[in-house]
């Protein structure tokens, strides 16, 4: 005990000494230490969406993190300025240990002169004017501290009333250019009675430039468009004229047409072209005996023809199509005017990338299924397979996992497993069908064809070992940016239960539906998925909606019917094994309402149903629905709720493996808000959420009482949870931590009332995940 007291006293002495050390004694002559922002006061605050956006940018312009800032905050500091203490006490050392400590641990003082508040207030004031607050202004004041050589800064932001746009006219453009503007007049971004906003003016300038370039004006540039603003005609309003600039070069005033195209294929080691192929104004120069990429494959990436008017959109589509081939290191385009004519010849230098790409990944996986363990995955890709622009991919993976799971009543279980798998796929960045030989529109947006075969070995220790193998042919294409179609005309999967233990057989005897769902079977299926997504438009209200339909065993049954066997007859087999027969439909819609860049309200509703009939009246286990987990009802672990009002027996340790169903309904609502804008290189966001849902059976199961779907006590059979979470957003990566709190479970727990969680701590679920839940 005496030793512990001495240690604590020693630590307090060290902290006191550090805190008492001067942080300014070695500042350069005439410099003052900046210790952060004391206050930012806003006068005449505009609470509109535009005002919030403006204020956020103005605040960011004056916010500078001081030394020992708390996660990049401009107003909060860590109490002990360790880096400054090292700077002031070890700056005198020029070599040895003292110099090493200085280089590694010292923090250079942030001074008022380096913050330069005068320049920052000018920048902030200009930002106010850029957003239409012409009467706005930003000033600063210096607030002294206990240390005479250390100060804080305060800022006063006077916003005032924003100016609105009165009239907008386009004047002075040549006749053809004026017709183009009028044709697309409804697409204009600058409109009457909206806030004056320089960023909108720049966007409108960019829109006009792209519009002209899409209609042949290749040499037109943004600096050739000017804005004339008048604030005197009407108080509080701006009259705008959009006019062409003076002295525009003659080549920018005329439209061009496409002439010839020459593509020089350069090897990955710099091999230069030695020969060429030419057809219809399109020439390919290549090295070796024949082109590394087939002529037809390359030609179809160029979404234009000789004699067509130059279009920036078609140029971008062409460059994207070439990049999607995945075989080139770079593609350099040059557009060369042909003398004084209105023709542009196109010259392209394309350098091949290395033909092979490999990746070896080791990881320690923690899933929302609560499985944890080491894993490895190796990928090997052969680019430009058979000169077709396709990618041949081999993936080999393996993992060992041990799983812990719990239910709302606190029961836990352990299940160890390992998985081994291999897959071989051939992917084309285009639609591959024998009757599609000419240029087709889907090339304008990402489209692909995938042929895949795979095999997986799953072992659940002490229970069973299962082998799954099969193959798929799938297509995906986008006729327009907001709509994506995915079609899988052939999906063959074979599941075989290789062996099982006596313990598993006892579980299966008590849960026959589980046994049938895991039994040997073929799953020959076709599926179609359509997805609508308008989020690219950056609207305030953004919607994502996906619908999927899967049919299994029905085409096979039709073939049987053609030979006289009934469509709904049981015990039909394919290669000696019964095959699954079902229809499955699922739908999911997500909607996000953006109040501004820091506050959003997100909704999700999803549902699905699977009907098994004929050959198999129980759907394969892998096709059934479940709820719970980090991306579902976050108060519960995965597969710990349902089906219906069914509650596993307390002695059924592994009950969670059959808590699946034929029907699923789920809804989620989440309010997202910004906590800190500048937080260690990203932003820290918060969220509060409400989740509800369950799964049900379509047919009665004697082993699972109350699992069947009925309208009787429907709302009582909905599991409900709430909670809160934080998100660390790095733009390219979102780390998420959610704490779910159960409010209601669909079965009887012995506790009366809607809130029927026996113990509060048993109704909590903590989830760490990557990405947003929806």
C-alpha positions in Angstrom: 0.0 0.0 0.0 2.9 2.4 0.9 4.5 1.7 -2.5 1.2 2.5 -4.3 0.8 5.8 -2.4 4.4 6.8 -3.3 3.8 6.0 -7.0 0.7 8.1 -7.0 2.5 11.0 -5.3 5.4 10.7 -7.8 3.0 10.8 -10.7 1.3 13.9 -9.3 4.7 15.6 -8.9 5.6 14.9 -12.5 2.3 16.2 -13.7 2.6 19.3 -11.6 6.1 20.0 -12.9 5.0 19.5 -16.5 2.0 21.7 -16.0 4.1 24.4 -14.4 6.7 24.6 -17.1 6.6 27.6 -19.3 5.3 27.0 -22.8 6.4 30.4 -24.1 9.9 31.1 -22.7 11.7 30.1 -26.0 9.3 31.8 -28.4 11.0 34.0 -31.0 11.2 37.7 -30.2 7.9 39.5 -30.7 5.9 36.3 -31.1 2.7 35.4 -29.2 1.5 31.9 -28.6 -1.9 31.1 -30.1 -4.0 29.0 -27.7 -7.2 28.6 -29.7 -10.5 30.3 -30.3 -12.3 31.6 -27.2 -15.6 32.4 -29.0 -17.3 32.8 -32.4 -20.2 35.2 -32.1 -22.7 35.4 -35.0 -24.9 38.4 -35.5 -28.1 38.3 -37.7 -27.7 34.6 -38.2 -29.4 33.1 -41.2 -30.9 29.8 -40.2 -31.7 28.7 -43.7 -29.9 25.8 -45.5 -27.8 28.3 -47.5 -27.0 30.2 -44.3 -25.9 27.1 -42.4 -23.7 26.1 -45.4 -22.2 29.6 -45.5 -21.6 29.8 -41.8 -19.9 26.4 -41.8 -17.4 27.5 -44.5 -16.8 30.9 -42.8 -16.1 29.2 -39.5 -13.8 26.7 -41.2 -11.8 29.6 -42.7 -11.0 31.1 -39.3 -10.6 27.9 -37.3 -7.0 26.9 -36.7 -6.1 24.1 -34.3 -3.7 25.3 -31.5 -0.9 23.1 -30.0 -2.2 20.1 -28.1 -5.6 20.5 -29.7 -8.2 18.0 -28.8 -8.7 15.9 -32.0 -8.1 19.0 -34.2 -10.6 21.2 -32.4 -9.9 25.0 -32.6 -11.5 25.6 -29.2 -10.6 22.7 -27.0 -7.1 21.6 -25.9 -5.6 18.7 -24.0 -4.7 20.1 -20.5 -1.0 19.0 -20.5 0.9 20.7 -23.4 3.6 18.0 -23.5 4.9 18.9 -27.0 5.4 22.5 -26.1 7.1 21.6 -22.9 9.6 19.5 -24.8 10.1 22.3 -27.3 10.9 24.9 -24.7 13.1 22.6 -22.5 15.0 20.7 -25.2 15.4 23.3 -27.9 18.8 24.2 -26.6 20.3 20.8 -27.3 22.2 20.5 -30.6 23.2 16.8 -30.3 22.9 13.7 -28.3 19.9 12.4 -26.4 18.4 15.9 -25.8 18.4 16.6 -29.6 16.8 13.2 -30.3 14.0 13.9 -27.8 13.5 17.3 -29.4 13.2 15.9 -32.9 10.8 13.1 -31.9 8.6 14.8 -29.3 8.7 18.5 -29.6 5.8 20.5 -31.1 6.5 23.7 -32.9 4.5 26.5 -31.3 1.5 27.8 -33.2 1.9 31.6 -33.0 -0.6 34.4 -33.7 1.5 35.5 -36.7 1.3 32.0 -38.3 -2.5 32.0 -37.8 -2.6 35.5 -39.4 -6.1 36.4 -38.2 -6.2 39.6 -40.3 -5.9 37.6 -43.5 -8.3 35.0 -42.3 -11.0 37.6 -41.5 -10.6 39.0 -45.0 -11.0 35.6 -46.5 -14.0 34.9 -44.3 -15.5 38.2 -45.3 -15.0 37.5 -49.0 -16.7 34.1 -48.4 -19.8 35.9 -47.1 -19.9 38.0 -50.2 -19.4 35.0 -52.4 -22.6 33.5 -50.9 -24.6 36.7 -51.3 -24.1 38.3 -47.9 -22.8 41.5 -49.4 -23.3 43.5 -46.2 -21.6 40.8 -44.1 -18.3 41.2 -42.3 -15.9 39.2 -40.1 -13.7 40.8 -37.4 -11.5 39.4 -34.7 -10.3 40.4 -31.2 -7.4 39.2 -29.0 -8.3 37.9 -25.5 -5.4 37.8 -23.0 -4.7 34.8 -20.8 -2.8 34.3 -17.5 0.4 34.1 -19.6 1.2 37.5 -21.1 2.7 35.8 -24.2 -0.2 33.6 -24.9 -3.6 34.7 -26.2 -6.9 33.4 -27.5 -8.8 34.8 -30.4 -12.4 35.6 -30.7 -14.3 36.2 -34.0 -17.5 38.1 -34.7 -19.4 37.2 -37.8 -22.1 39.6 -39.0 -24.1 37.9 -41.7 -26.8 40.4 -42.6 -29.6 39.7 -45.1 -28.6 37.6 -48.2 -29.1 39.1 -51.6 -31.4 37.3 -54.0 -31.3 37.0 -57.8 -33.8 39.1 -59.6 -33.5 38.5 -63.3 -31.1 36.3 -65.3 -30.6 36.9 -69.1 -28.2 35.3 -71.6 -27.1 38.0 -74.1 -24.6 38.4 -76.9 -24.1 34.8 -78.0 -23.9 33.8 -81.7 -27.1 32.5 -83.2 -26.2 28.7 -83.1 -24.9 29.0 -79.5 -28.0 30.9 -78.5 -30.2 28.2 -79.9 -28.3 25.6 -77.9 -28.8 27.7 -74.7 -32.6 28.1 -75.4 -33.0 24.3 -76.1 -31.6 23.5 -72.6 -33.0 26.5 -70.8 -34.9 24.4 -68.3 -31.5 22.9 -67.1 -30.1 26.3 -65.9 -28.8 26.4 -62.4 -29.1 30.1 -61.8 -32.8 31.2 -61.3 -34.7 34.1 -60.0 -35.5 34.5 -56.2 -32.6 32.2 -55.2 -29.7 33.3 -53.1 -26.8 34.8 -54.9 -24.1 32.2 -54.8 -20.7 32.4 -56.6 -20.4 28.6 -56.5 -23.7 28.4 -58.4 -22.4 30.8 -61.0 -19.3 28.7 -61.4 -21.5 25.6 -61.8 -23.6 27.4 -64.4 -20.4 28.4 -66.3 -19.3 24.8 -66.3 -22.7 23.6 -67.5 -22.6 26.0 -70.4 -19.1 25.0 -71.3 -20.0 21.3 -71.3 -23.2 22.1 -73.3 -21.1 23.8 -76.0 -18.5 21.1 -76.0 -21.3 18.5 -76.4 -22.3 20.3 -79.6 -18.9 20.5 -81.3 -17.2 23.5 -79.7 -14.1 21.6 -78.7 -11.9 24.7 -77.9 -14.5 26.5 -75.8 -13.3 27.3 -72.3 -14.8 28.6 -69.0 -13.0 32.0 -69.3 -15.0 32.7 -72.4 -18.2 33.3 -70.3 -18.6 36.4 -68.1 -21.2 37.5 -65.5 -22.4 41.1 -65.2 -24.1 41.8 -61.8 -26.1 44.9 -60.9 -27.2 45.5 -57.3 -28.5 49.0 -57.8 -31.7 48.5 -59.8 -33.5 46.8 -56.9 -32.5 46.8 -53.2 -31.5 43.5 -51.9 -31.5 41.9 -55.3 -29.0 41.1 -58.1 -29.7 41.5 -61.8 -27.5 39.1 -63.7 -26.4 39.0 -67.3 -24.5 36.1 -68.7 -22.5 37.1 -71.7 -19.6 35.9 -73.9 -16.2 37.4 -73.0 -14.5 39.7 -75.4 -11.8 38.6 -77.8 -12.8 34.9 -78.0 -10.4 33.0 -80.4 -11.9 32.1 -83.7 -11.3 28.3 -83.2 -13.5 28.5 -80.0 -16.4 30.0 -82.0 -16.9 27.1 -84.4 -18.1 23.5 -84.0 -15.9 20.6 -85.1 -16.6 17.2 -86.6 -14.6 14.0 -86.0 -12.1 12.9 -88.6 -9.8 10.0 -88.4 -8.7 8.1 -85.3 -5.3 6.6 -84.7 -4.5 4.4 -81.7 -0.9 3.5 -80.8 -0.7 0.4 -78.6 2.5 0.5 -76.5 3.7 -2.6 -74.6 3.9 -2.7 -70.8 7.7 -2.6 -71.2 7.6 0.3 -73.7 7.5 -1.8 -76.9 6.7 0.7 -79.8 4.2 -0.1 -82.6 5.7 -1.7 -85.8 2.6 -2.5 -87.9 -1.0 -1.3 -88.3 -4.5 -2.2 -89.2 -6.9 0.3 -90.8 -10.6 0.2 -91.5 -13.0 3.1 -92.1 -10.9 6.0 -90.7 -9.9 4.0 -87.6 -6.2 2.8 -87.5 -4.6 0.7 -84.8 -0.8 0.7 -84.6 0.6 -2.3 -82.8 3.8 -4.2 -82.0 4.4 -7.9 -82.5 2.7 -10.3 -85.0 -0.8 -9.1 -84.1 -2.5 -6.6 -81.7 -2.4 -7.4 -78.0 -6.1 -6.4 -77.9 -8.4 -7.6 -80.7 -9.3 -4.9 -83.2 -13.1 -5.4 -82.7 -12.9 -5.2 -78.9 -10.9 -1.9 -79.1 -13.0 -0.4 -81.8 -16.3 -0.9 -79.9 -14.8 1.2 -77.0 -14.8 4.3 -79.2 -18.4 5.5 -79.0 -18.3 7.8 -82.0 -17.8 7.6 -85.8 -16.0 9.7 -88.3 -18.2 12.6 -89.5 -20.1 13.0 -86.3 -20.1 16.3 -84.4 -17.6 16.3 -81.6 -19.2 15.6 -78.2 -17.5 15.9 -74.8 -20.0 13.3 -73.4 -19.0 10.7 -76.0 -15.4 11.5 -75.4 -15.9 10.8 -71.6 -17.8 7.6 -72.3 -15.0 6.4 -74.6 -12.3 7.1 -72.0 -14.4 5.3 -69.3 -15.0 2.3 -71.6 -11.3 2.0 -72.3 -10.5 2.3 -68.6 -13.1 -0.4 -67.7 -11.2 -2.9 -69.9 -8.6 -2.9 -67.1 -5.7 -3.6 -69.5 -4.2 -0.2 -70.0 -1.9 1.8 -67.7 -3.0 5.0 -69.3 -4.8 6.4 -72.4 -3.6 9.7 -73.7 -6.0 11.5 -76.1 -5.0 14.3 -78.5 -7.4 16.2 -80.7 -5.6 17.8 -83.7 -7.4 20.3 -86.0 -6.9 19.4 -89.7 -5.6 22.7 -91.1 -8.2 25.5 -91.2 -11.1 23.1 -91.6 -13.7 22.1 -89.0 -12.3 18.6 -88.6 -10.6 17.1 -85.6 -8.4 14.1 -86.0 -7.9 12.0 -82.8 -4.6 10.4 -81.8 -4.5 8.1 -78.8 -1.4 6.6 -77.0 -2.4 3.6 -75.0 0.1 1.8 -72.8 -0.6 -1.8 -71.6 -0.5 -2.5 -67.9 1.3 -5.6 -66.5 -0.7 -8.7 -67.6 -0.9 -10.3 -64.1 -2.2 -8.9 -60.9 -2.0 -10.7 -57.6 -3.0 -10.0 -54.0 -2.4 -11.9 -50.8 -4.4 -10.9 -47.8 -4.1 -12.1 -44.2 -6.7 -10.9 -41.7 -8.2 -11.4 -38.3 -12.0 -11.2 -39.0 -14.7 -10.1 -36.7 -18.1 -10.3 -38.3 -21.5 -9.1 -37.3 -22.3 -12.8 -36.9 -20.0 -12.6 -33.9 -17.5 -14.9 -35.7 -13.9 -14.2 -35.0 -10.7 -15.8 -36.3 -7.8 -15.7 -38.7 -8.2 -15.9 -42.5 -6.3 -15.7 -45.7 -7.2 -15.0 -49.3 -5.2 -15.1 -52.5 -6.3 -13.5 -55.7 -4.6 -14.0 -59.1 -5.9 -12.2 -62.2 -4.9 -12.5 -65.8 -5.8 -9.3 -67.6 -6.7 -9.2 -71.3 -7.4 -12.9 -71.4 -7.2 -14.3 -74.9 -6.8 -10.7 -76.2 -10.5 -10.2 -75.4 -10.2 -7.4 -72.8 -11.5 -9.9 -70.2 -10.1 -10.8 -66.8 -9.6 -14.4 -65.7 -9.6 -14.5 -61.9 -8.6 -17.2 -59.5 -9.5 -16.8 -55.8 -8.4 -19.2 -53.0 -9.4 -18.6 -49.5 -9.5 -20.2 -46.1 -10.4 -19.2 -42.5 -10.9 -20.5 -39.1 -13.5 -18.9 -36.9 -14.9 -19.4 -33.4 -18.3 -17.9 -32.7 -19.9 -16.6 -29.6 -23.5 -15.4 -29.7 -26.2 -14.4 -27.2 -29.9 -13.9 -27.1 -31.9 -11.3 -25.3 -32.2 -13.7 -22.3 -28.4 -13.9 -21.9 -27.9 -17.5 -23.1 -24.7 -18.0 -24.9 -23.2 -20.5 -27.3 -19.9 -21.4 -28.9 -19.4 -23.0 -32.4 -16.0 -23.4 -34.1 -15.7 -23.7 -37.8 -13.3 -23.6 -40.7 -14.0 -22.7 -44.3 -12.0 -23.5 -47.5 -13.0 -22.3 -50.9 -11.8 -21.6 -54.5 -13.5 -19.8 -57.3 -12.6 -19.3 -61.0 -14.3 -16.5 -62.9 -14.1 -14.9 -66.3 -15.3 -11.3 -66.4 -16.0 -9.2 -69.5 -16.5 -5.4 -69.1 -19.3 -5.6 -71.6 -22.4 -7.6 -72.5 -21.4 -10.9 -74.1 -24.2 -12.4 -76.2 -23.9 -14.0 -79.6 -26.4 -11.8 -81.3 -24.9 -8.5 -79.9 -22.2 -7.7 -82.4 -22.7 -4.0 -83.1 -22.2 -1.0 -80.9 -24.8 -0.9 -78.1 -25.8 1.8 -75.7 -25.1 -0.1 -72.4 -21.4 0.6 -73.1 -22.0 4.2 -72.1 -22.4 3.0 -68.5 -20.7 0.2 -66.6 -21.8 -3.2 -67.9 -20.3 -6.6 -67.4 -20.7 -10.3 -68.0 -19.4 -12.8 -65.5 -18.9 -16.6 -65.8 -18.0 -18.3 -62.5 -17.4 -21.7 -61.0 -16.8 -22.3 -57.3 -16.4 -24.8 -54.6 -16.6 -24.3 -50.8 -16.0 -26.6 -47.9 -17.6 -25.7 -44.6 -16.9 -27.5 -41.3 -18.9 -26.9 -38.1 -16.9 -28.6 -35.4 -18.8 -31.4 -33.6 -21.8 -31.0 -35.9 -21.5 -31.3 -39.7 -19.4 -30.9 -42.8 -20.9 -29.5 -46.0 -19.6 -29.2 -49.5 -21.1 -26.5 -51.8 -20.1 -26.1 -55.5 -21.7 -24.6 -58.6 -21.5 -22.0 -61.3 -23.2 -18.9 -62.5 -23.6 -16.8 -65.6 -24.7 -13.2 -64.9 -25.1 -9.9 -66.7 -25.4 -6.4 -65.4 -26.0 -3.2 -67.4 -27.2 0.4 -67.0 -29.4 1.9 -69.8 -29.2 5.1 -67.9 -27.2 6.4 -64.9 -30.1 6.0 -62.3 -31.1 2.5 -63.4 -29.2 -0.8 -63.2 -30.3 -4.3 -64.3 -28.7 -7.5 -63.2 -29.8 -10.8 -64.8 -28.6 -14.3 -63.9 -30.0 -16.7 -66.4 -28.1 -19.6 -65.0 -27.1 -20.3 -61.4 -26.4 -23.9 -60.5 -25.6 -24.7 -56.9 -25.2 -28.1 -55.3 -25.1 -28.6 -51.5 -24.3 -31.9 -50.0 -24.1 -32.7 -46.3 -21.0 -34.9 -46.3 -21.3 -36.1 -42.7 -22.9 -35.2 -39.4 -22.4 -36.0 -35.8 -24.8 -37.7 -33.4 -25.2 -34.3 -31.6 -26.3 -32.6 -34.8 -28.7 -35.5 -35.6 -30.4 -35.0 -32.2 -30.8 -31.3 -33.0 -32.1 -32.1 -36.4 -34.6 -34.6 -34.9 -36.0 -31.8 -32.8 -36.0 -29.3 -35.7 -36.9 -31.3 -38.9 -37.2 -28.1 -41.0 -33.6 -27.3 -40.2 -32.6 -30.8 -41.3 -34.5 -30.6 -44.6 -33.1 -27.2 -45.4 -29.6 -28.6 -45.0 -30.1 -31.8 -46.9 -28.5 -32.7 -50.2 -30.0 -30.8 -53.1 -29.5 -29.0 -56.4 -30.5 -25.3 -56.6 -30.9 -24.5 -60.3 -32.2 -20.9 -60.4 -32.6 -17.7 -62.4 -32.8 -14.3 -61.0 -33.4 -10.7 -62.0 -32.6 -7.5 -60.0 -33.5 -3.9 -60.9 -32.0 -1.0 -58.9 -33.0 2.6 -59.0 -30.6 5.2 -57.5 -30.9 8.9 -57.9 -28.3 9.8 -55.3 -25.8 11.0 -58.0 -28.0 14.0 -58.6 -27.2 15.3 -55.0 -30.8 16.2 -54.4 -32.2 17.0 -51.0 -34.4 13.9 -51.2 -32.4 10.8 -52.4 -33.9 7.4 -53.1 -32.5 3.9 -53.6 -34.8 1.1 -54.5 -34.0 -2.5 -55.4 -36.3 -5.3 -56.3 -35.2 -8.9 -56.9 -37.0 -12.0 -58.2 -35.5 -15.5 -58.1 -37.0 -18.6 -59.6 -35.5 -22.0 -58.7 -36.2 -25.4 -60.2 -39.1 -24.2 -62.3 -37.3 -24.4 -65.7 -36.1 -27.9 -64.8 -39.7 -28.9 -63.8 -41.0 -27.6 -67.1 -38.5 -29.9 -68.9 -39.9 -32.8 -66.8 -43.4 -31.7 -67.6 -42.6 -31.8 -71.3 -41.8 -35.5 -70.8 -45.1 -36.2 -69.1 -44.2 -35.7 -65.4 -46.4 -33.3 -63.4 -44.9 -29.8 -62.7 -45.7 -30.0 -59.0 -44.8 -33.7 -58.6 -42.4 -34.5 -55.7 -39.1 -36.4 -55.7 -37.9 -35.1 -59.1 -34.1 -35.4 -59.3 -31.3 -33.9 -61.3 -28.2 -36.1 -61.6 -29.7 -38.3 -58.9 -30.2 -35.5 -56.4 -33.5 -33.7 -55.5 -33.5 -30.1 -56.6 -35.1 -27.1 -54.9 -38.2 -25.5 -56.3 -39.2 -22.1 -55.1 -40.0 -18.5 -56.0 -38.4 -15.7 -54.0 -39.1 -12.0 -54.1 -37.5 -9.2 -52.1 -37.7 -5.4 -52.1 -35.7 -2.8 -50.3 -36.1 1.0 -50.4 -33.9 3.6 -48.8 -34.6 7.2 -48.6 -32.4 10.0 -47.2 -33.6 13.4 -46.5 -30.7 15.9 -46.5 -31.5 19.0 -44.4 -28.0 20.2 -45.0 -24.4 18.8 -45.1 -24.4 18.0 -41.4 -28.0 16.7 -40.7 -29.8 13.9 -42.5 -32.8 11.7 -41.8 -32.5 8.2 -43.3 -35.2 5.6 -43.7 -35.2 2.0 -44.9 -38.0 -0.5 -45.5 -37.5 -4.0 -46.7 -39.5 -7.1 -47.1 -39.3 -10.5 -48.8 -41.1 -13.8 -49.3 -40.1 -17.2 -50.4 -42.6 -19.9 -51.4 -41.3 -23.5 -51.8 -43.5 -26.1 -53.5 -43.4 -29.2 -55.6 -40.1 -31.0 -55.2 -39.2 -29.3 -51.9 -41.6 -27.5 -49.6 -38.8 -26.2 -47.4 -36.5 -23.5 -48.8 -32.7 -24.1 -48.7 -31.2 -22.7 -45.6 -29.0 -20.3 -47.5 -32.1 -18.7 -49.1 -34.1 -18.1 -46.0 -34.5 -14.7 -44.3 -33.2 -13.6 -40.9 -33.0 -10.4 -38.8 -30.6 -9.0 -36.3 -27.0 -7.8 -36.5 -25.0 -4.6 -37.3 -27.0 -3.9 -40.5 -30.4 -5.0 -39.3 -32.1 -4.7 -35.8 -29.1 -3.6 -33.9 -30.4 -4.4 -30.4 -30.1 -8.1 -31.2 -27.4 -10.4 -32.6 -27.8 -12.0 -35.9 -30.5 -14.8 -36.1 -31.5 -14.3 -32.5 -35.1 -13.2 -33.2 -38.0 -15.1 -34.8 -39.5 -16.7 -36.6 -42.7 -15.0 -35.4 -43.4 -15.4 -31.7 -41.3 -18.6 -31.5 -39.0 -18.7 -28.5 -36.3 -21.4 -28.3 -36.1 -23.7 -25.3 -33.6 -22.6 -22.7 -31.7 -25.9 -23.1 -31.5 -25.5 -26.9 -28.0 -24.1 -26.9 -27.7 -23.9 -30.7 -31.2 -22.6 -31.4 -30.0 -19.6 -33.3 -29.0 -21.6 -36.4 -32.7 -22.2 -37.3 -34.2 -18.8 -36.4 -34.9 -18.1 -40.0 -38.1 -17.7 -42.0 -40.0 -17.5 -45.3 -41.2 -13.9 -44.8 -39.3 -10.9 -43.7 -40.4 -7.4 -42.8 -38.0 -4.8 -41.5 -38.0 -1.0 -41.1 -35.3 1.3 -39.9 -35.0 5.1 -39.2 -31.8 6.9 -38.3 -31.1 10.6 -37.6 -27.5 11.5 -38.5 -25.7 14.6 -37.3 -22.3 16.1 -37.3 -20.3 16.2 -34.0 -16.9 17.5 -35.2 -16.0 18.6 -38.7 -12.2 18.4 -38.4 -11.6 15.2 -36.3 -8.2 13.6 -36.9 -8.3 13.9 -40.7 -12.0 13.1 -41.0 -15.4 14.0 -39.4 -17.0 12.5 -36.4 -20.7 12.0 -36.7 -23.4 10.8 -34.4 -26.7 8.9 -34.9 -29.8 7.9 -33.1 -31.9 5.1 -34.6 -35.0 3.0 -34.3 -35.2 -0.5 -35.8 -38.1 -2.9 -36.1 -38.9 -6.2 -37.8 -39.1 -10.0 -37.7 -39.3 -13.1 -39.9 -42.1 -15.7 -40.1 -42.9 -19.1 -41.6 -45.5 -19.6 -44.3 -46.3 -23.1 -43.2 -46.9 -24.4 -39.7 -44.0 -26.1 -37.9 -44.9 -28.2 -34.9 -41.3 -27.8 -33.6 -41.6 -24.0 -33.5 -44.8 -22.9 -32.0 -46.0 -19.4 -33.0 -43.6 -19.2 -35.9 -46.3 -19.0 -38.6 -47.4 -15.7 -40.0 -50.8 -14.5 -38.9 -52.5 -11.1 -38.5 -53.4 -12.0 -35.0 -51.2 -10.0 -32.7 -49.1 -9.0 -35.7 -47.7 -5.8 -34.0 -46.8 -7.7 -30.9 -44.7 -10.1 -33.0 -42.5 -7.2 -34.2 -39.1 -6.9 -32.4 -38.3 -3.3 -31.6 -35.0 -1.7 -30.7 -33.4 1.7 -30.4 -30.0 3.1 -29.8 -27.2 5.5 -30.7 -23.9 5.4 -32.5 -20.9 7.3 -33.7 -19.3 7.3 -37.2 -15.8 8.2 -38.0 -16.0 9.3 -41.6 -12.7 9.5 -43.6 -14.6 10.0 -47.0 -13.1 6.8 -48.4 -13.8 4.8 -45.2 -16.5 4.9 -42.5 -15.9 3.3 -39.1 -19.1 2.7 -37.2 -19.9 1.9 -33.5 -23.6 1.3 -32.6 -25.1 0.5 -29.2 -28.6 -1.0 -29.7 -31.1 -1.2 -26.8 -34.0 -3.7 -27.0 -37.5 -2.3 -26.3 -39.7 -5.3 -27.2 -39.2 -9.0 -28.1 -42.0 -10.9 -29.9 -42.3 -13.7 -27.3 -43.4 -13.9 -23.7 -40.6 -13.2 -21.3 -42.7 -13.2 -18.1 -42.6 -9.4 -17.9 -45.8 -7.5 -18.5 -46.2 -4.5 -20.7 -44.8 -3.6 -24.1 -41.3 -3.2 -22.7 -40.8 -6.8 -21.9 -37.0 -7.1 -21.5 -36.3 -9.0 -18.3 -33.0 -7.2 -17.5 -31.8 -4.0 -19.2 -28.3 -5.2 -19.7 -29.5 -8.4 -21.6 -31.2 -6.2 -24.1 -28.1 -4.4 -25.3 -26.1 -5.1 -28.4 -22.8 -3.5 -29.3 -21.7 -3.6 -33.0 -18.5 -2.4 -34.7 -18.8 -2.3 -38.5 -17.5 -0.6 -41.6 -19.8 1.6 -43.6 -23.3 2.9 -42.9 -26.0 0.4 -42.2 -28.1 1.6 -45.1 
